Amino acid sequence: MTPVEGSARLSVEQALREAGAIERTLRKSSKAYIVAPPDSPQIRMARGFAEAAAVAPGRWYEAPKIVELVNDGGDGARRTRVVTAGGIYCITERSPATSIDMIEKFGKQRITNCGHEHEQPVNAQEWRTARD
């Protein structure tokens, strides 16, 4: 092996190491990692207070509170909880896939009671990245 071949090999290896370092730096700065939303006892307590305030009936002069609920029926119907000073009720709007006969006989909306414990309000997904 001549000294020229050895120095050429060293410069090629050095160039590869530098290219790898640049690639790692670019990958680290441009890739967004999805992380769990922040959670602490204070955040959970504030969320619990907000949920309790949403279900508590208002005064007679206050506007009703309207919250869309998660409908786990799988039929595409929309379910809404309405909290007024007079009480709580739910409005279920039939899905667009419902036959015309059903809608003509029974109507597009049904007013029912909200007695299900498993019903939860619709929440937007909290996406955070490691760069936030």
C-alpha positions in Angstrom: 0.0 0.0 0.0 1.4 3.3 -1.0 1.1 6.5 1.1 -1.2 8.0 -1.5 -3.7 5.1 -1.3 -3.7 5.3 2.5 -4.4 9.0 2.6 -7.1 8.7 -0.1 -8.8 6.0 2.0 -8.6 8.2 5.1 -10.1 11.2 3.3 -13.0 9.0 2.0 -13.7 7.7 5.5 -13.5 11.2 6.9 -16.0 12.4 4.2 -18.4 9.5 5.0 -18.2 10.3 8.8 -19.0 14.0 8.0 -21.9 13.1 5.7 -23.3 10.8 8.4 -23.1 13.5 11.0 -24.9 16.0 8.7 -27.6 13.4 8.0 -28.1 12.7 11.7 -28.4 16.4 12.4 -30.9 16.9 9.6 -33.0 13.9 10.6 -33.1 15.0 14.2 -34.2 18.6 13.4 -36.8 17.7 10.8 -38.5 14.6 12.2 -41.4 15.3 14.5 -42.0 12.7 17.2 -45.6 12.3 18.6 -45.6 12.3 22.3 -48.3 11.8 24.9 -50.2 15.0 26.0 -49.1 16.5 29.3 -50.7 14.9 32.3 -50.6 15.8 35.9 -52.9 15.8 38.9 -53.7 19.5 38.4 -54.6 19.0 34.8 -56.8 16.0 35.7 -58.5 18.0 38.4 -59.2 21.0 36.1 -60.6 18.6 33.5 -62.9 17.0 36.1 -64.1 20.5 37.2 -64.8 21.4 33.6 -66.8 18.2 33.0 -68.8 18.7 36.2 -69.6 22.3 35.2 -70.7 21.1 31.8 -73.3 18.8 33.3 -74.5 21.1 36.1 -77.8 22.8 35.3 -77.6 26.6 34.8 -79.9 29.3 36.1 -83.2 30.0 34.4 -81.8 33.1 32.7 -78.8 31.3 31.3 -78.6 29.8 27.8 -78.6 26.0 27.6 -75.3 24.2 27.4 -75.0 22.0 24.3 -72.4 19.3 24.0 -72.0 16.8 21.2 -71.5 13.2 22.5 -69.6 10.2 21.1 -72.1 7.9 19.6 -70.7 4.4 19.8 -73.6 2.8 18.0 -71.8 2.8 14.7 -74.8 3.8 12.7 -73.7 7.4 11.9 -76.3 9.1 14.1 -75.3 12.3 15.9 -76.1 12.6 19.6 -76.2 15.9 21.5 -76.6 16.6 25.2 -78.6 19.7 26.2 -78.4 21.0 29.7 -81.0 23.6 30.7 -82.3 24.9 34.0 -85.3 22.6 33.6 -83.2 19.4 33.2 -81.0 17.4 30.9 -82.1 15.7 27.7 -80.4 14.3 24.6 -81.3 14.9 20.9 -80.4 12.0 18.6 -80.4 12.9 14.9 -80.8 9.9 12.7 -78.0 9.0 10.3 -78.2 9.9 6.6 -78.2 6.2 5.8 -81.6 5.8 7.6 -84.4 4.9 5.2 -86.8 7.6 4.2 -89.7 5.5 5.6 -88.2 5.6 9.1 -87.7 9.4 8.9 -91.2 10.0 7.6 -92.8 7.8 10.3 -90.7 8.8 13.3 -89.0 12.0 12.3 -85.3 13.0 11.8 -84.7 13.8 15.5 -85.5 11.9 18.7 -85.5 13.5 22.1 -84.4 11.0 24.8 -83.0 11.1 28.3 -79.2 11.0 28.9 -78.9 8.2 31.4 -75.8 6.5 30.0 -72.7 6.7 32.1 -70.4 5.7 29.3 -71.4 8.6 27.1 -68.6 11.1 26.8 -68.3 14.5 25.0 -66.4 14.6 21.7 -62.9 15.8 22.3 -60.3 16.9 19.8 -57.2 14.8 19.7 -54.3 16.6 21.4 -51.3 16.0 19.1 -48.0 17.2 20.4 -44.6 16.7 18.9 -41.2 16.5 20.6 -40.3 19.9 19.1 -43.3 21.7 20.7 
